[in-house]
Amino acid sequence: MVILFGAGSAYAAAPPPEAATCLACHGPHGEGMVDGDKPRLAGQSAHYLDKQLQDFASGARDNAIMSAIAKGLNAQTRSKLTAYYASLPVPAPLKGTTPTAAQAARGHQLAQEGAEAKRVQACNNCHGPDGSGVALSAPALAGQLAPYLATQLKSWQQGGRKNDAGNLMSSVATRLDDADIAAVTSYYANLDASTPSTR
């Protein structure tokens, strides 16, 4: 059975039964939820999603709800779920906070150029052109929810999240202030990543 998700002509298979638990927090089409700070899963690479589930299960990434769910998944179920969410078309950005002109300019600068004075490299250097993601190393940021991105950056800052190779995200996040975080997260949240791209 094939079901159309979202606008346009992108199709994906019906969700596997194991996805029922995911739908409550991540939306019926993996679009995430602005209220409740739940991320978009649709269109993220299967490799990235699988690593996060393994990290939740092992305790390398901390979240009581996700850890309990991840621990209950075997490798076959995890593979089925991650392949399903990776196959979903990326939805158009959900309505959230629209950046001011100054925030949009600063967000664009951080994404494209970085901030030399703060020794922060451009986000796109690791997360791909326009934050489209790099399959085996970094998640897509374009179209991701701003509250979720901000929460994660602050978690990297404060040491609550540390499941990246070489502590790169912690190094970057600790050099950003609240205004930078608001700017770069609203910038990425408002990028339309719904056009299919290679991930």
Backbone hydrogen bonds, N-H to C=O, Kabsch-Sander energy under -0.5 kcal/mol:
donor,donor_aa,acceptor,acceptor_aa,energy
3,I,12,A,-1.6
5,F,10,A,-1.0
10,A,7,A,-0.5
12,A,3,I,-1.5
14,A,1,M,-1.3
19,A,16,P,-2.2
20,A,17,P,-1.8
21,T,18,E,-0.6
23,L,19,A,-1.8
24,A,20,A,-0.7
25,C,22,C,-0.9
26,H,22,C,-2.8
27,G,23,L,-1.4
30,G,27,G,-1.4
32,G,26,H,-2.6
33,M,38,K,-2.1
36,G,34,V,-0.5
37,D,34,V,-1.2
38,K,33,M,-1.7
41,L,30,G,-2.1
42,A,30,G,-2.5
43,G,85,Y,-2.3
44,Q,41,L,-2.1
49,L,45,S,-2.3
50,D,46,A,-2.6
51,K,47,H,-2.3
52,Q,48,Y,-2.3
53,L,49,L,-2.2
54,Q,50,D,-2.4
55,D,51,K,-2.6
56,F,52,Q,-2.7
57,A,53,L,-2.3
58,S,54,Q,-2.2
59,G,55,D,-1.4
60,A,55,D,-1.1
61,R,55,D,-1.8
63,N,61,R,-0.6
67,S,63,N,-3.2
68,A,64,A,-1.8
69,I,65,I,-2.0
70,A,66,M,-3.2
71,K,67,S,-2.3
72,G,68,A,-0.7
72,G,69,I,-1.0
73,L,70,A,-1.6
78,R,74,N,-2.6
79,S,75,A,-2.3
80,K,76,Q,-2.0
81,L,77,T,-2.6
82,T,78,R,-2.7
83,A,79,S,-2.1
84,Y,80,K,-1.9
85,Y,81,L,-2.6
86,A,82,T,-2.2
87,S,83,A,-1.5
88,L,84,Y,-0.8
88,L,85,Y,-0.7
104,A,100,T,-2.9
105,A,101,A,-2.1
106,R,102,A,-2.4
107,G,103,Q,-3.2
108,H,104,A,-2.3
109,Q,105,A,-2.2
110,L,106,R,-2.7
111,A,107,G,-2.4
112,Q,108,H,-2.9
113,E,109,Q,-3.0
114,G,109,Q,-2.4
115,A,120,V,-2.7
118,K,115,A,-1.0
119,R,115,A,-0.5
119,R,116,E,-1.3
120,V,115,A,-2.2
121,Q,119,R,-0.5
123,C,110,L,-1.8
124,N,111,A,-2.2
125,N,122,A,-1.3
126,C,123,C,-1.3
127,H,123,C,-2.5
128,G,124,N,-1.3
131,G,128,G,-2.3
132,S,129,P,-1.5
133,G,127,H,-3.5
134,V,138,A,-2.8
135,A,199,R,-0.6
137,S,134,V,-2.2
138,A,134,V,-2.2
141,L,131,G,-2.6
142,A,131,G,-2.3
143,G,188,Y,-2.9
144,Q,141,L,-2.3
149,L,145,L,-2.5
150,A,146,A,-2.8
151,T,147,P,-2.3
152,Q,148,Y,-2.3
153,L,149,L,-2.5
154,K,150,A,-2.3
155,S,151,T,-1.9
156,W,152,Q,-2.5
157,Q,153,L,-2.3
158,Q,154,K,-2.2
159,G,155,S,-0.6
159,G,156,W,-0.8
160,G,155,S,-1.6
161,R,155,S,-1.6
162,K,60,A,-0.5
167,N,164,D,-1.1
168,L,165,A,-1.1
171,S,167,N,-2.0
172,V,168,L,-2.1
173,A,169,M,-3.1
174,T,170,S,-2.1
175,R,172,V,-1.6
176,L,173,A,-1.6
181,I,177,D,-2.3
182,A,178,D,-2.5
183,A,179,A,-2.2
184,V,180,D,-2.9
185,T,181,I,-2.2
186,S,182,A,-1.7
187,Y,183,A,-2.0
188,Y,184,V,-2.1
189,A,185,T,-2.2
190,N,186,S,-1.4
191,L,188,Y,-1.4
193,A,191,L,-0.9
